[in-house]
Structures are given as C-alpha cells and as structure tokens.
C-alpha cells in the first residue's frame, strides 16, 4: 500500500471511529498477523502510525 492509500485509510478510519481508530487499526493488524497475512498486517501498522501522527498532542 502506498503512502497516499495509507493516509486515506487513516483518515477514513479516524472519521469512522474517532479516538478509538488507533485501537481499531491495531486490532486489525493483529488479526491479520494471526491469519498469516503479514503484508496486510504491516499495512494496518502503518495506518495506525498515520493515525497517531494526525492525532492532536496531549496536554500535560
């Protein structure tokens, strides 16, 4: 999956799940890994990372 697709999926997942999108991507990556679909699992890990980058920074 190229960078544009990853960004698109990250945005769509965030719009659909809000703050829970990161956890959703992580669960999908894990499910793909268990099923032996390593390339797809890596795509979901990259989507998760893109969601993390989009998320506003937490204030301390």
PDB file of N, CA, C, O and CB in Angstrom:
ATOM      1  N   UNK A   1       0.861  -1.171   0.000  1.00  0.00           N
ATOM      2  CA  UNK A   1       0.000   0.000   0.000  1.00  0.00           C
ATOM      3  C   UNK A   1       0.908   1.234   0.000  1.00  0.00           C
ATOM      4  O   UNK A   1       1.863   1.310   0.774  1.00  0.00           O
ATOM      5  CB  UNK A   1      -0.980  -0.002   1.239  1.00  0.00           C
ATOM      6  N   UNK A   2       0.606   2.185  -0.862  1.00  0.00           N
ATOM      7  CA  UNK A   2       1.449   3.380  -0.924  1.00  0.00           C
ATOM      8  C   UNK A   2       1.020   4.413   0.130  1.00  0.00           C
ATOM      9  O   UNK A   2      -0.003   4.256   0.796  1.00  0.00           O
ATOM     10  CB  UNK A   2       1.390   4.002  -2.335  1.00  0.00           C
ATOM     11  N   UNK A   3       1.815   5.452   0.257  1.00  0.00           N
ATOM     12  CA  UNK A   3       1.607   6.466   1.296  1.00  0.00           C
ATOM     13  C   UNK A   3       0.250   7.171   1.159  1.00  0.00           C
ATOM     14  O   UNK A   3      -0.384   7.499   2.162  1.00  0.00           O
ATOM     15  CB  UNK A   3       2.730   7.498   1.245  1.00  0.00           C
ATOM     16  N   UNK A   4      -0.184   7.399  -0.061  1.00  0.00           N
ATOM     17  CA  UNK A   4      -1.483   8.058  -0.271  1.00  0.00           C
ATOM     18  C   UNK A   4      -2.625   7.177   0.221  1.00  0.00           C
ATOM     19  O   UNK A   4      -3.557   7.664   0.862  1.00  0.00           O
ATOM     20  CB  UNK A   4      -1.685   8.395  -1.763  1.00  0.00           C
ATOM     21  N   UNK A   5      -2.557   5.893  -0.072  1.00  0.00           N
ATOM     22  CA  UNK A   5      -3.601   4.974   0.374  1.00  0.00           C
ATOM     23  C   UNK A   5      -3.612   4.868   1.899  1.00  0.00           C
ATOM     24  O   UNK A   5      -4.676   4.845   2.518  1.00  0.00           O
ATOM     25  CB  UNK A   5      -3.399   3.585  -0.255  1.00  0.00           C
ATOM     26  N   UNK A   6      -2.440   4.803   2.489  1.00  0.00           N
ATOM     27  CA  UNK A   6      -2.345   4.728   3.946  1.00  0.00           C
ATOM     28  C   UNK A   6      -2.976   5.957   4.571  1.00  0.00           C
ATOM     29  O   UNK A   6      -3.736   5.847   5.533  1.00  0.00           O
ATOM     30  CB  UNK A   6      -0.878   4.591   4.395  1.00  0.00           C
ATOM     31  N   UNK A   7      -2.665   7.128   4.031  1.00  0.00           N
ATOM     32  CA  UNK A   7      -3.234   8.366   4.544  1.00  0.00           C
ATOM     33  C   UNK A   7      -4.756   8.373   4.386  1.00  0.00           C
ATOM     34  O   UNK A   7      -5.473   8.800   5.291  1.00  0.00           O
ATOM     35  CB  UNK A   7      -2.617   9.573   3.824  1.00  0.00           C
ATOM     36  N   UNK A   8      -5.241   7.908   3.251  1.00  0.00           N
ATOM     37  CA  UNK A   8      -6.679   7.848   3.001  1.00  0.00           C
ATOM     38  C   UNK A   8      -7.366   6.920   4.007  1.00  0.00           C
ATOM     39  O   UNK A   8      -8.371   7.291   4.612  1.00  0.00           O
ATOM     40  CB  UNK A   8      -6.955   7.374   1.561  1.00  0.00           C
ATOM     41  N   UNK A   9      -6.826   5.724   4.181  1.00  0.00           N
ATOM     42  CA  UNK A   9      -7.415   4.776   5.127  1.00  0.00           C
ATOM     43  C   UNK A   9      -7.359   5.310   6.552  1.00  0.00           C
ATOM     44  O   UNK A   9      -8.312   5.142   7.313  1.00  0.00           O
ATOM     45  CB  UNK A   9      -6.699   3.428   5.046  1.00  0.00           C
ATOM     46  N   UNK A  10      -6.261   5.948   6.919  1.00  0.00           N
ATOM     47  CA  UNK A  10      -6.124   6.501   8.270  1.00  0.00           C
ATOM     48  C   UNK A  10      -7.191   7.555   8.516  1.00  0.00           C
ATOM     49  O   UNK A  10      -7.819   7.569   9.574  1.00  0.00           O
ATOM     50  CB  UNK A  10      -4.717   7.105   8.476  1.00  0.00           C
ATOM     51  N   UNK A  11      -7.401   8.436   7.548  1.00  0.00           N
ATOM     52  CA  UNK A  11      -8.416   9.473   7.689  1.00  0.00           C
ATOM     53  C   UNK A  11      -9.816   8.895   7.785  1.00  0.00           C
ATOM     54  O   UNK A  11     -10.617   9.325   8.614  1.00  0.00           O
ATOM     55  CB  UNK A  11      -8.341  10.432   6.530  1.00  0.00           C
ATOM     56  N   UNK A  12     -10.111   7.917   6.934  1.00  0.00           N
ATOM     57  CA  UNK A  12     -11.434   7.298   6.947  1.00  0.00           C
ATOM     58  C   UNK A  12     -11.681   6.561   8.258  1.00  0.00           C
ATOM     59  O   UNK A  12     -12.773   6.638   8.822  1.00  0.00           O
ATOM     60  CB  UNK A  12     -11.584   6.337   5.767  1.00  0.00           C
ATOM     61  N   UNK A  13     -10.679   5.855   8.734  1.00  0.00           N
ATOM     62  CA  UNK A  13     -10.828   5.120   9.988  1.00  0.00           C
ATOM     63  C   UNK A  13     -11.018   6.079  11.157  1.00  0.00           C
ATOM     64  O   UNK A  13     -11.806   5.812  12.064  1.00  0.00           O
ATOM     65  CB  UNK A  13      -9.607   4.221  10.232  1.00  0.00           C
ATOM     66  N   UNK A  14     -10.290   7.202  11.135  1.00  0.00           N
ATOM     67  CA  UNK A  14     -10.442   8.177  12.211  1.00  0.00           C
ATOM     68  C   UNK A  14     -11.829   8.830  12.180  1.00  0.00           C
ATOM     69  O   UNK A  14     -12.435   9.060  13.227  1.00  0.00           O
ATOM     70  CB  UNK A  14      -9.350   9.251  12.109  1.00  0.00           C
ATOM     71  N   UNK A  15     -12.317   9.122  10.995  1.00  0.00           N
ATOM     72  CA  UNK A  15     -13.661   9.703  10.894  1.00  0.00           C
ATOM     73  C   UNK A  15     -14.715   8.710  11.380  1.00  0.00           C
ATOM     74  O   UNK A  15     -15.704   9.106  11.997  1.00  0.00           O
ATOM     75  CB  UNK A  15     -13.960  10.127   9.440  1.00  0.00           C
ATOM     76  N   UNK A  16     -14.510   7.439  11.107  1.00  0.00           N
ATOM     77  CA  UNK A  16     -15.480   6.413  11.492  1.00  0.00           C
ATOM     78  C   UNK A  16     -15.429   6.064  12.980  1.00  0.00           C
ATOM     79  O   UNK A  16     -16.464   5.792  13.590  1.00  0.00           O
ATOM     80  CB  UNK A  16     -15.247   5.169  10.679  1.00  0.00           C
ATOM     81  N   UNK A  17     -14.222   6.070  13.565  1.00  0.00           N
ATOM     82  CA  UNK A  17     -14.065   5.572  14.932  1.00  0.00           C
ATOM     83  C   UNK A  17     -13.572   6.619  15.931  1.00  0.00           C
ATOM     84  O   UNK A  17     -13.504   6.348  17.130  1.00  0.00           O
ATOM     85  CB  UNK A  17     -13.119   4.423  14.929  1.00  0.00           C
ATOM     86  N   UNK A  18     -13.233   7.798  15.446  1.00  0.00           N
ATOM     87  CA  UNK A  18     -12.758   8.848  16.343  1.00  0.00           C
ATOM     88  C   UNK A  18     -11.524   8.411  17.114  1.00  0.00           C
ATOM     89  O   UNK A  18     -10.624   7.798  16.540  1.00  0.00           O
ATOM     90  CB  UNK A  18     -13.856   9.250  17.312  1.00  0.00           C
ATOM     91  N   UNK A  19     -11.468   8.716  18.404  1.00  0.00           N
ATOM     92  CA  UNK A  19     -10.279   8.418  19.190  1.00  0.00           C
ATOM     93  C   UNK A  19      -9.984   6.918  19.321  1.00  0.00           C
ATOM     94  O   UNK A  19      -8.893   6.532  19.740  1.00  0.00           O
ATOM     95  CB  UNK A  19     -10.426   9.015  20.552  1.00  0.00           C
ATOM     96  N   UNK A  20     -10.951   6.088  18.966  1.00  0.00           N
ATOM     97  CA  UNK A  20     -10.739   4.641  19.056  1.00  0.00           C
ATOM     98  C   UNK A  20     -10.128   4.065  17.777  1.00  0.00           C
ATOM     99  O   UNK A  20      -9.901   2.858  17.691  1.00  0.00           O
ATOM    100  CB  UNK A  20     -12.056   3.942  19.354  1.00  0.00           C
ATOM    101  N   UNK A  21      -9.862   4.908  16.792  1.00  0.00           N
ATOM    102  CA  UNK A  21      -9.346   4.449  15.499  1.00  0.00           C
ATOM    103  C   UNK A  21      -7.988   3.774  15.630  1.00  0.00           C
ATOM    104  O   UNK A  21      -7.721   2.781  14.953  1.00  0.00           O
ATOM    105  CB  UNK A  21      -9.242   5.617  14.533  1.00  0.00           C
ATOM    106  N   UNK A  22      -7.141   4.297  16.483  1.00  0.00           N
ATOM    107  CA  UNK A  22      -5.811   3.708  16.665  1.00  0.00           C
ATOM    108  C   UNK A  22      -5.933   2.268  17.173  1.00  0.00           C
ATOM    109  O   UNK A  22      -5.245   1.374  16.680  1.00  0.00           O
ATOM    110  CB  UNK A  22      -4.969   4.558  17.651  1.00  0.00           C
ATOM    111  N   UNK A  23      -6.799   2.051  18.146  1.00  0.00           N
ATOM    112  CA  UNK A  23      -7.009   0.702  18.680  1.00  0.00           C
ATOM    113  C   UNK A  23      -7.606  -0.214  17.616  1.00  0.00           C
ATOM    114  O   UNK A  23      -7.242  -1.387  17.531  1.00  0.00           O
ATOM    115  CB  UNK A  23      -7.928   0.747  19.916  1.00  0.00           C
ATOM    116  N   UNK A  24      -8.509   0.310  16.813  1.00  0.00           N
ATOM    117  CA  UNK A  24      -9.130  -0.478  15.745  1.00  0.00           C
ATOM    118  C   UNK A  24      -8.072  -0.946  14.745  1.00  0.00           C
ATOM    119  O   UNK A  24      -8.060  -2.112  14.352  1.00  0.00           O
ATOM    120  CB  UNK A  24     -10.223   0.349  15.024  1.00  0.00           C
ATOM    121  N   UNK A  25      -7.190  -0.044  14.335  1.00  0.00           N
ATOM    122  CA  UNK A  25      -6.127  -0.402  13.390  1.00  0.00           C
ATOM    123  C   UNK A  25      -5.199  -1.445  14.007  1.00  0.00           C
ATOM    124  O   UNK A  25      -4.762  -2.372  13.325  1.00  0.00           O
ATOM    125  CB  UNK A  25      -5.323   0.852  12.971  1.00  0.00           C
ATOM    126  N   UNK A  26      -4.903  -1.295  15.279  1.00  0.00           N
ATOM    127  CA  UNK A  26      -4.041  -2.249  15.974  1.00  0.00           C
ATOM    128  C   UNK A  26      -4.691  -3.634  16.017  1.00  0.00           C
ATOM    129  O   UNK A  26      -4.020  -4.642  15.798  1.00  0.00           O
ATOM    130  CB  UNK A  26      -3.736  -1.757  17.400  1.00  0.00           C
ATOM    131  N   UNK A  27      -5.979  -3.683  16.297  1.00  0.00           N
ATOM    132  CA  UNK A  27      -6.699  -4.962  16.338  1.00  0.00           C
ATOM    133  C   UNK A  27      -6.730  -5.618  14.958  1.00  0.00           C
ATOM    134  O   UNK A  27      -6.580  -6.834  14.836  1.00  0.00           O
ATOM    135  CB  UNK A  27      -8.134  -4.754  16.855  1.00  0.00           C
ATOM    136  N   UNK A  28      -6.922  -4.813  13.937  1.00  0.00           N
ATOM    137  CA  UNK A  28      -6.939  -5.364  12.574  1.00  0.00           C
ATOM    138  C   UNK A  28      -5.571  -5.904  12.189  1.00  0.00           C
ATOM    139  O   UNK A  28      -5.475  -6.942  11.533  1.00  0.00           O
ATOM    140  CB  UNK A  28      -7.383  -4.293  11.564  1.00  0.00           C
ATOM    141  N   UNK A  29      -4.506  -5.206  12.593  1.00  0.00           N
ATOM    142  CA  UNK A  29      -3.149  -5.681  12.316  1.00  0.00           C
ATOM    143  C   UNK A  29      -2.907  -7.021  13.001  1.00  0.00           C
ATOM    144  O   UNK A  29      -2.346  -7.940  12.405  1.00  0.00           O
ATOM    145  CB  UNK A  29      -2.103  -4.646  12.782  1.00  0.00           C
ATOM    146  N   UNK A  30      -3.327  -7.124  14.238  1.00  0.00           N
ATOM    147  CA  UNK A  30      -3.136  -8.355  14.989  1.00  0.00           C
ATOM    148  C   UNK A  30      -3.937  -9.500  14.363  1.00  0.00           C
ATOM    149  O   UNK A  30      -3.431 -10.617  14.255  1.00  0.00           O
ATOM    150  CB  UNK A  30      -3.545  -8.155  16.456  1.00  0.00           C
ATOM    151  N   UNK A  31      -5.162  -9.239  13.956  1.00  0.00           N
ATOM    152  CA  UNK A  31      -5.990 -10.269  13.336  1.00  0.00           C
ATOM    153  C   UNK A  31      -5.357 -10.763  12.031  1.00  0.00           C
ATOM    154  O   UNK A  31      -5.367 -11.960  11.745  1.00  0.00           O
ATOM    155  CB  UNK A  31      -7.408  -9.730  13.070  1.00  0.00           C
ATOM    156  N   UNK A  32      -4.815  -9.847  11.254  1.00  0.00           N
ATOM    157  CA  UNK A  32      -4.159 -10.234  10.002  1.00  0.00           C
ATOM    158  C   UNK A  32      -2.913 -11.071  10.284  1.00  0.00           C
ATOM    159  O   UNK A  32      -2.643 -12.052   9.592  1.00  0.00           O
ATOM    160  CB  UNK A  32      -3.785  -8.983   9.177  1.00  0.00           C
ATOM    161  N   UNK A  33      -2.171 -10.679  11.292  1.00  0.00           N
ATOM    162  CA  UNK A  33      -0.968 -11.417  11.659  1.00  0.00           C
ATOM    163  C   UNK A  33      -1.317 -12.844  12.076  1.00  0.00           C
ATOM    164  O   UNK A  33      -0.655 -13.794  11.657  1.00  0.00           O
ATOM    165  CB  UNK A  33      -0.221 -10.697  12.792  1.00  0.00           C
ATOM    166  N   UNK A  34      -2.345 -12.997  12.893  1.00  0.00           N
ATOM    167  CA  UNK A  34      -2.786 -14.322  13.346  1.00  0.00           C
ATOM    168  C   UNK A  34      -3.216 -15.173  12.145  1.00  0.00           C
ATOM    169  O   UNK A  34      -2.987 -16.383  12.117  1.00  0.00           O
ATOM    170  CB  UNK A  34      -3.957 -14.192  14.365  1.00  0.00           C
ATOM    171  N   UNK A  35      -3.834 -14.533  11.166  1.00  0.00           N
ATOM    172  CA  UNK A  35      -4.304 -15.240   9.974  1.00  0.00           C
ATOM    173  C   UNK A  35      -3.180 -15.499   8.969  1.00  0.00           C
ATOM    174  O   UNK A  35      -3.400 -16.128   7.934  1.00  0.00           O
ATOM    175  CB  UNK A  35      -5.412 -14.446   9.307  1.00  0.00           C
ATOM    176  N   UNK A  36      -1.972 -15.009   9.282  1.00  0.00           N
ATOM    177  CA  UNK A  36      -0.838 -15.242   8.396  1.00  0.00           C
ATOM    178  C   UNK A  36      -0.718 -14.261   7.246  1.00  0.00           C
ATOM    179  O   UNK A  36       0.068 -14.477   6.323  1.00  0.00           O
ATOM    180  CB  UNK A  36      -0.922 -16.603   7.849  1.00  0.00           C
ATOM    181  N   UNK A  37      -1.494 -13.179   7.293  1.00  0.00           N
ATOM    182  CA  UNK A  37      -1.449 -12.164   6.232  1.00  0.00           C
ATOM    183  C   UNK A  37      -0.512 -11.035   6.677  1.00  0.00           C
ATOM    184  O   UNK A  37      -0.955  -9.951   7.060  1.00  0.00           O
ATOM    185  CB  UNK A  37      -2.893 -11.608   5.914  1.00  0.00           C
ATOM    186  N   UNK A  38       0.788 -11.318   6.616  1.00  0.00           N
ATOM    187  CA  UNK A  38       1.788 -10.406   7.168  1.00  0.00           C
ATOM    188  C   UNK A  38       1.853  -9.072   6.422  1.00  0.00           C
ATOM    189  O   UNK A  38       2.038  -8.025   7.043  1.00  0.00           O
ATOM    190  CB  UNK A  38       3.146 -11.066   7.142  1.00  0.00           C
ATOM    191  N   UNK A  39       1.703  -9.101   5.103  1.00  0.00           N
ATOM    192  CA  UNK A  39       1.738  -7.843   4.338  1.00  0.00           C
ATOM    193  C   UNK A  39       0.576  -6.936   4.735  1.00  0.00           C
ATOM    194  O   UNK A  39       0.748  -5.729   4.899  1.00  0.00           O
ATOM    195  CB  UNK A  39       1.690  -8.128   2.819  1.00  0.00           C
ATOM    196  N   UNK A  40      -0.594  -7.522   4.885  1.00  0.00           N
ATOM    197  CA  UNK A  40      -1.769  -6.754   5.291  1.00  0.00           C
ATOM    198  C   UNK A  40      -1.613  -6.238   6.725  1.00  0.00           C
ATOM    199  O   UNK A  40      -2.020  -5.118   7.036  1.00  0.00           O
ATOM    200  CB  UNK A  40      -3.041  -7.616   5.169  1.00  0.00           C
ATOM    201  N   UNK A  41      -1.026  -7.055   7.586  1.00  0.00           N
ATOM    202  CA  UNK A  41      -0.777  -6.627   8.968  1.00  0.00           C
ATOM    203  C   UNK A  41       0.153  -5.419   8.988  1.00  0.00           C
ATOM    204  O   UNK A  41      -0.050  -4.487   9.766  1.00  0.00           O
ATOM    205  CB  UNK A  41      -0.170  -7.782   9.799  1.00  0.00           C
ATOM    206  N   UNK A  42       1.165  -5.436   8.137  1.00  0.00           N
ATOM    207  CA  UNK A  42       2.089  -4.299   8.065  1.00  0.00           C
ATOM    208  C   UNK A  42       1.368  -3.049   7.572  1.00  0.00           C
ATOM    209  O   UNK A  42       1.632  -1.951   8.062  1.00  0.00           O
ATOM    210  CB  UNK A  42       3.277  -4.625   7.139  1.00  0.00           C
ATOM    211  N   UNK A  43       0.461  -3.204   6.608  1.00  0.00           N
ATOM    212  CA  UNK A  43      -0.339  -2.064   6.143  1.00  0.00           C
ATOM    213  C   UNK A  43      -1.120  -1.459   7.307  1.00  0.00           C
ATOM    214  O   UNK A  43      -1.154  -0.238   7.461  1.00  0.00           O
ATOM    215  CB  UNK A  43      -1.308  -2.498   5.014  1.00  0.00           C
ATOM    216  N   UNK A  44      -1.748  -2.305   8.126  1.00  0.00           N
ATOM    217  CA  UNK A  44      -2.528  -1.798   9.264  1.00  0.00           C
ATOM    218  C   UNK A  44      -1.637  -1.127  10.304  1.00  0.00           C
ATOM    219  O   UNK A  44      -2.048  -0.155  10.937  1.00  0.00           O
ATOM    220  CB  UNK A  44      -3.315  -2.935   9.915  1.00  0.00           C
ATOM    221  N   UNK A  45      -0.418  -1.639  10.486  1.00  0.00           N
ATOM    222  CA  UNK A  45       0.503  -0.969  11.418  1.00  0.00           C
ATOM    223  C   UNK A  45       0.883   0.418  10.903  1.00  0.00           C
ATOM    224  O   UNK A  45       1.025   1.360  11.683  1.00  0.00           O
ATOM    225  CB  UNK A  45       1.777  -1.821  11.631  1.00  0.00           C
ATOM    226  N   UNK A  46       1.046   0.535   9.590  1.00  0.00           N
ATOM    227  CA  UNK A  46       1.358   1.840   9.005  1.00  0.00           C
ATOM    228  C   UNK A  46       0.149   2.783   9.112  1.00  0.00           C
ATOM    229  O   UNK A  46       0.316   3.980   9.343  1.00  0.00           O
ATOM    230  CB  UNK A  46       1.786   1.679   7.525  1.00  0.00           C
ATOM    231  N   UNK A  47      -1.037   2.258   8.947  1.00  0.00           N
ATOM    232  CA  UNK A  47      -2.244   3.064   9.115  1.00  0.00           C
ATOM    233  C   UNK A  47      -2.342   3.551  10.551  1.00  0.00           C
ATOM    234  O   UNK A  47      -2.669   4.713  10.794  1.00  0.00           O
ATOM    235  CB  UNK A  47      -3.504   2.257   8.730  1.00  0.00           C
ATOM    236  N   UNK A  48      -2.061   2.670  11.503  1.00  0.00           N
ATOM    237  CA  UNK A  48      -2.069   3.052  12.921  1.00  0.00           C
ATOM    238  C   UNK A  48      -1.074   4.180  13.187  1.00  0.00           C
ATOM    239  O   UNK A  48      -1.387   5.134  13.899  1.00  0.00           O
ATOM    240  CB  UNK A  48      -1.739   1.835  13.809  1.00  0.00           C
ATOM    241  N   UNK A  49       0.115   4.070  12.618  1.00  0.00           N
ATOM    242  CA  UNK A  49       1.125   5.106  12.803  1.00  0.00           C
ATOM    243  C   UNK A  49       0.649   6.439  12.199  1.00  0.00           C
ATOM    244  O   UNK A  49       0.888   7.503  12.770  1.00  0.00           O
ATOM    245  CB  UNK A  49       2.464   4.670  12.162  1.00  0.00           C
ATOM    246  N   UNK A  50      -0.018   6.373  11.054  1.00  0.00           N
ATOM    247  CA  UNK A  50      -0.539   7.594  10.422  1.00  0.00           C
ATOM    248  C   UNK A  50      -1.618   8.232  11.295  1.00  0.00           C
ATOM    249  O   UNK A  50      -1.698   9.457  11.381  1.00  0.00           O
ATOM    250  CB  UNK A  50      -1.107   7.280   9.017  1.00  0.00           C
ATOM    251  N   UNK A  51      -2.438   7.421  11.935  1.00  0.00           N
ATOM    252  CA  UNK A  51      -3.461   7.944  12.840  1.00  0.00           C
ATOM    253  C   UNK A  51      -2.790   8.637  14.024  1.00  0.00           C
ATOM    254  O   UNK A  51      -3.225   9.707  14.448  1.00  0.00           O
ATOM    255  CB  UNK A  51      -4.401   6.805  13.331  1.00  0.00           C
ATOM    256  N   UNK A  52      -1.742   8.034  14.550  1.00  0.00           N
ATOM    257  CA  UNK A  52      -1.004   8.638  15.674  1.00  0.00           C
ATOM    258  C   UNK A  52      -0.463  10.014  15.288  1.00  0.00           C
ATOM    259  O   UNK A  52      -0.509  10.950  16.087  1.00  0.00           O
ATOM    260  CB  UNK A  52       0.159   7.717  16.119  1.00  0.00           C
ATOM    261  N   UNK A  53       0.045  10.133  14.074  1.00  0.00           N
ATOM    262  CA  UNK A  53       0.600  11.411  13.619  1.00  0.00           C
ATOM    263  C   UNK A  53      -0.494  12.465  13.443  1.00  0.00           C
ATOM    264  O   UNK A  53      -0.227  13.654  13.619  1.00  0.00           O
ATOM    265  CB  UNK A  53       1.357  11.220  12.300  1.00  0.00           C
ATOM    266  N   UNK A  54      -1.698  12.062  13.106  1.00  0.00           N
ATOM    267  CA  UNK A  54      -2.807  13.002  12.904  1.00  0.00           C
ATOM    268  C   UNK A  54      -3.411  13.484  14.214  1.00  0.00           C
ATOM    269  O   UNK A  54      -3.954  14.586  14.296  1.00  0.00           O
ATOM    270  CB  UNK A  54      -3.884  12.359  12.062  1.00  0.00           C
ATOM    271  N   UNK A  55      -3.310  12.652  15.222  1.00  0.00           N
ATOM    272  CA  UNK A  55      -3.956  12.930  16.496  1.00  0.00           C
ATOM    273  C   UNK A  55      -3.358  14.170  17.146  1.00  0.00           C
ATOM    274  O   UNK A  55      -2.140  14.347  17.119  1.00  0.00           O
ATOM    275  CB  UNK A  55      -3.832  11.728  17.433  1.00  0.00           C
ATOM    276  N   UNK A  56      -4.177  15.021  17.723  1.00  0.00           N
ATOM    277  CA  UNK A  56      -3.632  16.199  18.413  1.00  0.00           C
ATOM    278  C   UNK A  56      -2.781  15.772  19.598  1.00  0.00           C
ATOM    279  O   UNK A  56      -3.053  14.751  20.229  1.00  0.00           O
ATOM    280  CB  UNK A  56      -4.767  17.132  18.885  1.00  0.00           C
ATOM    281  N   UNK A  57      -1.769  16.541  19.892  1.00  0.00           N
ATOM    282  CA  UNK A  57      -0.885  16.227  21.024  1.00  0.00           C
ATOM    283  C   UNK A  57      -1.658  16.357  22.326  1.00  0.00           C
ATOM    284  O   UNK A  57      -2.519  17.225  22.472  1.00  0.00           O
ATOM    285  CB  UNK A  57       0.360  17.158  21.038  1.00  0.00           C
ATOM    286  N   UNK A  58      -1.339  15.488  23.260  1.00  0.00           N
ATOM    287  CA  UNK A  58      -1.977  15.543  24.585  1.00  0.00           C
ATOM    288  C   UNK A  58      -1.322  16.623  25.420  1.00  0.00           C
ATOM    289  O   UNK A  58      -0.102  16.790  25.412  1.00  0.00           O
ATOM    290  CB  UNK A  58      -1.885  14.174  25.309  1.00  0.00           C
ATOM    291  N   UNK A  59      -2.139  17.336  26.123  1.00  0.00           N
ATOM    292  CA  UNK A  59      -1.607  18.379  27.015  1.00  0.00           C
ATOM    293  C   UNK A  59      -1.299  17.762  28.366  1.00  0.00           C
ATOM    294  O   UNK A  59      -2.018  16.889  28.853  1.00  0.00           O
ATOM    295  CB  UNK A  59      -2.614  19.563  27.169  1.00  0.00           C
ATOM    296  N   UNK A  60      -0.223  18.233  28.954  1.00  0.00           N
ATOM    297  CA  UNK A  60       0.149  17.718  30.287  1.00  0.00           C
ATOM    298  C   UNK A  60       0.024  18.774  31.325  1.00  0.00           C
ATOM    299  O   UNK A  60       0.294  18.521  32.499  1.00  0.00           O
ATOM    300  CB  UNK A  60       1.560  17.176  30.292  1.00  0.00           C
TER     301      UNK A  60
END
